[in-house]
Amino acid sequence: MSVLPSNDNEALSSLYPPGLQLRLLQVLHRHGERTPVRRRLVPWIPPIWNMCAANDAIFASILQFDTPDKGKSKSITTVPVRKIFQSVNGESVDMGKAFVANLRTSAGNPQPRLGHDYARSTLNFLPRTFDPNQFYLRSTDYARTQESIQQLISAGLYPSQFRPDSFALKIHTRDLNEDNLFPNPSCARLRTLAKQFKAVVAADMDEKMKSIAERLKGYVKEVTLDSHPSANGILGTLMVWKWSVVCGLAVFCGRAFRLTFYGGFLFSTFPDTIFAAKVHGIPIPPEFDDAIFLDLEEVVVKEWFHGPQQSEEMRRLGMGRLMGEIQDRIVRRAEGRTEEERKAGDDELKMAVYAGHDTSIAPMLILLDAFDNKWPPFSSIIIFELLQDTTVPPKKTSSWFPAIFASKKPDPVASASTHYVRVRYNDRILRLPGCAALGAHHASEDTSLCTMDAFRKIVEGQVPKNYIEECGVQQ
């Protein structure tokens, strides 16, 4: 997947016409191609996939206890580790193969290409050699998102010839229950709303799910949002976390699922297996044709995202906190709040990257009123660009206060008046509905360039003022 509308210089010039300069980049992206999050549809879909060749390059850090000099502190060294998967009957599985939720590291992994394309698309804004002070990297605490951000930066944006000898990626992570890179099921109010909308979707999609079940009757028994496993079900394989019983949500291998069983399989994860197989070239049964894919996508998209599309409260509690962080960085830079940036460690920042999941991308697009009702593909990327129009002077704020007494600090309102926010999704420049009105976009009539005021209004009301208190509300 390219992040450019096309690969020619004309397309690059159209992205950044003369007079518009990049001031800040923030990127939210879904991890790269991975294996399914659990074994399903065996024997039709293989449980072990030969897609993780990096397994042969794993190293472990260990404390070196045999340091000759007793007066020195113990040193840290690395040793090679070869990871061998073994089945229950004792059969060893060749390296390079992977079980559930592993990131694909074979030649087809799109992350390095994504980084390379993005380096081209930003022209000379990013430093030629990696500078850790100019990047903020954050990931959910899962291997596939952290590996994706490593591929994006160190294989795509900055291959070895553009990295200093001291190169090391500092990736920030947060506790699972406090993470805001996806709608977090630790929020009680969010769980309550999810259950309510799930009931609406179950009724609305009932006939379509019966149709899907009839067409796939050779593989599954039924398709509903609330059925339980069959008599010979495989409930023991569904390793879900503690809130699965309490609130109708489950988390497994880094994804949040509504607890919805599909003839012994979680329905909302069932298309994940087929989709993952399809993009990796794994043969799938002929019954899983394009019509089935479209119907499955419609049901699953509605199951997962109908709530945020209908409820501002779900949008606010889901991705509102991250949107607030992104907006804060934009506002500080646009208004010249250098002291606040310095305190936040962002005074040299040029690019912030947030590595998440499909459940990060779609809710963020919904918050921006830009969702296309399609499941976000692997490696999907949302780019927030802060640009400054250098061809016009800042608007001066009118005041009766004598100029001799005026502060010499930059006027934040005047500074923001020359700045614009543009959002891109994969290879598309988004034209946000909130920026379509006259005066809400650039004077050139390019409606993709939102004024700071227009962008603030889009975000307004969708950032929780007190997340903890709002999550505790039960009514």
ZINOR-V405051 format. One record per backbone hydrogen bond with DSSP energy under -1.0 kcal/mol. CO is the residue of the C=O (numbers start at 1). NH is the residue of the N-H. If there is no record, write none. Layout:
CO&NH  CO&NH
This chain:
8&12  9&13  10&14  11&15  12&16  17&20  19&390  21&388  24&386  25&352  26&384  27&354  28&382  29&356  31&379  33&104  36&101  41&44  41&45  49&51  49&98  51&105  52&55  53&56  54&57  58&81  60&79  62&77  69&72  75&64  77&62  79&60  85&93  87&90  91&87  96&52  98&49  102&35  106&109  110&114  111&115  112&116  113&117  114&118  115&119  116&120  117&121  118&122  120&123  122&125  131&134  132&135  134&350  134&351  136&353  137&172  138&355  140&142  142&146  143&147  144&148  145&149  146&150  147&151  148&152  149&153  150&154  151&155  151&156  152&157  153&158  159&162  160&163  162&130  164&167  172&139  175&178  175&179  184&187  187&191  188&192  189&193  190&194  191&195  192&196  193&197  194&198  195&199  196&200  197&201  198&202  199&203  200&204  201&205  205&209  206&210  207&211  208&212  209&213  210&214  211&215  212&216  216&219  216&220  230&233  234&237  235&238  237&239  238&240  241&244  243&247  248&259  250&257  252&255  255&252  257&250  258&260  260&267  262&265  265&262  266&269  266&270  269&273  270&274  271&275  272&276  273&277  274&278  275&279  276&280  277&282  278&281  285&288  287&289  289&293  290&294  291&295  292&296  293&297  294&298  295&299  296&300  297&301  298&302  299&303  300&304  301&305  302&306  305&309  306&310  307&311  311&315  312&316  313&317  314&318  315&319  319&323  320&324  321&325  322&326  323&327  324&328  325&329  326&330  327&331  328&332  329&333  330&334  331&335  332&337  333&336  336&338  337&341  338&342  339&343  340&344  341&346  346&349  350&25  351&136  352&27  353&138  354&29  355&140  356&31  357&360  357&361  358&362  360&364  361&365  362&366  363&367  364&368  365&370  366&369  377&380  380&30  381&426  382&28  383&424  384&26  385&422  386&23  386&24  387&420  388&21  402&405  411&415  412&416  413&417  415&418  416&419  418&389  420&387  421&450  422&385  423&430  424&383  425&428  428&425  432&435  433&436  437&440  440&451  442&445  445&447  446&449  448&450  449&442  450&421  451&455  452&456  453&457  454&458  455&459  456&460  459&462  466&470  467&471  468&472  471&189
